Amino acid sequence: MTDLAKSSGTLRRVYGALLLVPVVALVWFDQMAAGVILACLGCLMGLEIKRITGLPLVAGLFVLALISVQSFPHWMLGLAFTMNVGLALMGFGLVAAIIVGIFSSRLAGLFVGLLCLCLASGGLLVSQPYGHIMLVALAAIIAACDSAAYFVGRKIGGPKLWPRVSPNKTISGSVGGLVAAMAITSLVASVFGIDDLIDAMIMGVVIGGLSQAGDLMESAVKRRLDVKDSGAILPGHGGMLDRFDGYIFVIPAVYMFVFGF
């Protein structure tokens, strides 16, 4: 029965990942579509934050608006990203974090602040020439890291990575995820302007590590809020936050690395 349950869980996970393939294809082929998709993801994540934090109606809607505006594709309307716009977005994110921290928990508030930074960085990344291609490359790296960690952890097992936060994650799975991230980054490194193999492998380790850190942070938030999944939109994955938590630290770090402040 246990093996059947594990097999069923794996199939749901694969099916949920396949549902995202058309989305990834749209991001790859069209920059405008990438901007719209990112904005939609921001709205869906904002809705999930509102639900899992149990915010009062008015506060929840306000936080939803503050999160959603972070990934708004202003560049599609011909609006330039200025210092004032950047400061405004940072202010919106800070306000959202404070509200969640007051009505829910400080850890959840910190997570919301980082999520806002991630979405804003994603919007800036997509607005750059070939930025949507970079986003797909990051998706490939993070997906490889996540999948390898899942399957290696199940196959090898061993000591837990951080049982208090995520009892199913293992050290062997984490190492497997880092190796996979290094391998895929080596294949797509030229997208980020990296030609040296060693530099690419280092970048892969950093991306894999940051991806796993984002995953662990969301797990800690869910444990604090006593929820299993942020949603149920993707079979085998849960909600959008569950699927894209690995991007929270990665996208801001990569944007700063490639384009600077």
C-alpha positions in Angstrom: 0.0 0.0 0.0 2.9 2.4 0.8 4.6 1.7 -2.5 1.3 2.3 -4.3 0.9 5.6 -2.5 4.4 6.6 -3.4 3.9 5.7 -7.0 0.6 7.5 -7.1 2.3 10.6 -5.6 5.0 10.5 -8.2 2.5 10.2 -11.1 0.6 13.2 -9.7 3.9 15.1 -9.5 4.8 14.3 -13.1 1.3 15.2 -14.3 1.4 18.5 -12.4 4.8 19.4 -14.0 3.5 18.5 -17.5 0.7 21.1 -17.0 3.3 23.8 -16.8 5.0 22.9 -20.1 2.8 25.1 -22.2 3.3 28.0 -19.8 7.1 27.5 -20.1 6.8 27.3 -23.9 5.0 30.6 -24.0 7.6 32.3 -21.8 10.3 31.0 -24.1 8.8 32.1 -27.4 7.3 35.5 -26.5 8.5 38.2 -24.2 5.1 39.9 -24.0 3.5 36.6 -23.0 6.2 36.1 -20.4 5.2 39.5 -18.8 1.5 38.6 -18.7 2.2 35.1 -17.3 4.4 36.6 -14.5 1.7 39.1 -13.6 -0.8 36.3 -13.4 1.5 34.2 -11.2 1.9 37.2 -8.9 -1.9 37.5 -8.5 -2.3 33.8 -7.8 0.5 33.8 -5.3 -1.1 36.9 -3.6 -4.4 35.0 -3.4 -2.6 32.0 -1.8 -0.9 34.3 0.7 -4.2 35.8 1.6 -5.7 32.4 2.2 -3.0 30.7 4.2 -2.3 33.7 6.4 -6.0 34.1 7.3 -5.8 37.8 7.0 -9.0 39.9 7.6 -10.9 40.8 4.4 -9.7 44.3 4.0 -6.1 43.6 5.0 -6.0 40.5 2.8 -7.2 42.4 -0.3 -4.7 45.2 0.4 -1.9 42.7 0.7 -3.1 41.0 -2.5 -2.9 44.3 -4.4 0.5 45.1 -3.0 1.9 41.7 -4.0 0.2 41.7 -7.4 1.5 45.1 -8.4 5.1 43.9 -8.0 5.1 41.8 -11.2 2.9 44.3 -13.2 4.5 44.5 -16.7 4.9 48.3 -16.7 7.3 48.0 -19.7 4.5 46.6 -21.9 2.8 50.0 -21.5 6.0 51.9 -22.5 6.7 53.0 -18.9 10.3 53.3 -17.9 11.5 51.7 -14.7 12.9 54.6 -12.7 14.5 54.9 -9.2 11.2 56.3 -7.9 9.3 53.3 -9.3 11.8 50.9 -7.7 11.5 52.7 -4.3 7.7 52.6 -4.6 7.7 48.8 -5.2 10.1 48.3 -2.3 7.8 50.4 -0.1 4.8 48.3 -1.2 6.6 45.1 -0.4 7.6 46.4 3.0 4.0 47.4 3.8 2.7 44.0 2.7 5.3 42.3 4.9 4.4 44.4 7.9 0.7 43.8 7.5 1.2 40.0 7.3 3.6 40.2 10.2 1.1 42.0 12.4 -2.0 39.8 11.5 -0.3 36.5 11.0 3.4 35.9 11.9 6.7 37.6 11.5 8.1 34.7 9.6 5.2 34.9 7.1 5.8 38.6 6.9 9.4 38.1 6.0 8.4 35.5 3.4 6.0 38.0 1.8 8.6 40.7 1.7 11.0 38.3 -0.1 8.2 37.2 -2.4 7.6 40.8 -3.4 11.3 41.3 -4.1 11.3 38.1 -6.2 8.3 39.2 -8.3 9.7 42.7 -8.8 13.0 41.2 -9.9 11.2 38.8 -12.2 9.4 41.7 -13.8 12.7 43.5 -14.4 14.3 40.4 -15.7 11.5 39.8 -18.3 11.8 43.4 -19.4 15.4 42.9 -20.4 16.4 41.7 -23.9 16.4 37.9 -23.8 15.3 38.1 -20.1 12.4 35.7 -20.8 15.0 33.2 -22.1 17.0 33.6 -18.9 13.8 32.9 -16.9 13.2 29.7 -18.8 16.9 28.7 -18.2 16.4 29.3 -14.5 13.2 27.2 -14.6 15.2 24.3 -16.2 17.9 24.6 -13.5 15.4 24.8 -10.6 13.2 22.0 -11.9 16.3 19.7 -12.3 17.4 20.5 -8.8 13.9 19.9 -7.4 13.3 16.7 -9.3 16.8 15.3 -8.5 16.4 16.1 -4.8 13.0 14.4 -4.8 14.0 11.2 -6.6 17.5 10.8 -5.1 16.1 11.4 -1.6 13.5 8.7 -2.2 16.0 6.3 -3.6 18.9 6.7 -1.2 17.2 8.2 1.9 19.5 8.7 4.8 19.8 11.5 7.4 17.2 14.3 7.2 18.2 17.7 6.0 16.1 19.7 8.4 13.4 17.5 10.0 11.8 20.2 12.1 10.9 22.2 9.0 10.6 19.6 6.3 10.6 16.0 7.5 10.8 14.4 4.0 13.9 16.2 2.7 17.2 14.3 3.0 20.8 15.3 2.8 21.3 12.9 0.0 18.4 14.5 -1.9 19.9 17.9 -1.4 23.3 16.8 -2.7 21.6 15.2 -5.7 19.7 18.4 -6.4 22.9 20.5 -6.3 24.6 18.1 -8.7 21.7 18.3 -11.1 21.7 22.1 -10.9 25.4 22.2 -11.7 24.9 20.0 -14.7 22.0 22.0 -16.2 23.6 25.3 -15.5 26.7 24.1 -17.4 24.5 23.5 -20.4 22.7 26.8 -20.3 25.4 29.1 -18.9 25.9 31.0 -22.1 22.4 32.4 -21.7 23.8 34.3 -18.7 27.0 35.3 -20.4 29.1 32.7 -18.7 31.6 30.8 -20.9 33.9 29.2 -18.3 32.8 25.7 -17.1 34.1 26.2 -13.5 32.2 29.5 -13.3 29.1 27.8 -14.6 29.4 25.0 -12.0 29.8 27.5 -9.2 26.7 29.4 -10.4 24.9 26.0 -10.5 25.8 25.3 -6.9 24.6 28.8 -5.9 21.4 28.6 -7.8 20.7 25.1 -6.4 21.5 26.2 -2.9 19.3 29.3 -3.1 16.5 27.2 -4.6 16.6 24.7 -1.8 16.7 27.6 0.7 13.5 29.1 -0.7 11.9 25.7 -0.6 12.8 25.3 3.1 11.7 28.8 4.0 8.2 28.2 2.5 8.1 24.9 4.4 8.9 26.7 7.6 6.1 29.3 6.9 3.6 26.5 6.2 4.6 24.7 9.4 4.2 28.0 11.4 0.8 28.6 9.8 -0.2 24.9 10.2 -1.1 24.4 6.5 0.0 21.5 4.3 0.0 23.2 0.9 -0.5 26.7 -0.2 -3.1 25.6 -2.7 -4.3 22.7 -4.8 -4.0 24.1 -8.3 -1.2 21.7 -9.5 -1.6 18.0 -8.9 1.3 16.6 -6.8 2.7 20.0 -6.2 0.1 21.9 -4.3 -0.2 25.6 -5.0 1.8 28.2 -7.0 3.8 29.1 -3.9 4.7 25.4 -3.4 5.8 25.1 -7.0 7.7 28.4 -7.3 9.1 28.8 -3.8 12.6 27.8 -5.2 12.6 31.1 -7.2 12.3 33.4 -4.2 16.0 33.9 -3.6 17.2 32.8 -7.1 15.6 35.5 -9.3 16.8 38.6 -7.3 20.3 37.1 -7.0 20.6 36.3 -10.7 19.2 39.6 -11.8 21.7 41.5 -9.6 24.5 39.2 -10.9 23.7 39.7 -14.6 22.4 43.3 -14.7 23.6 44.9 -11.4 21.4 47.1 -9.2 
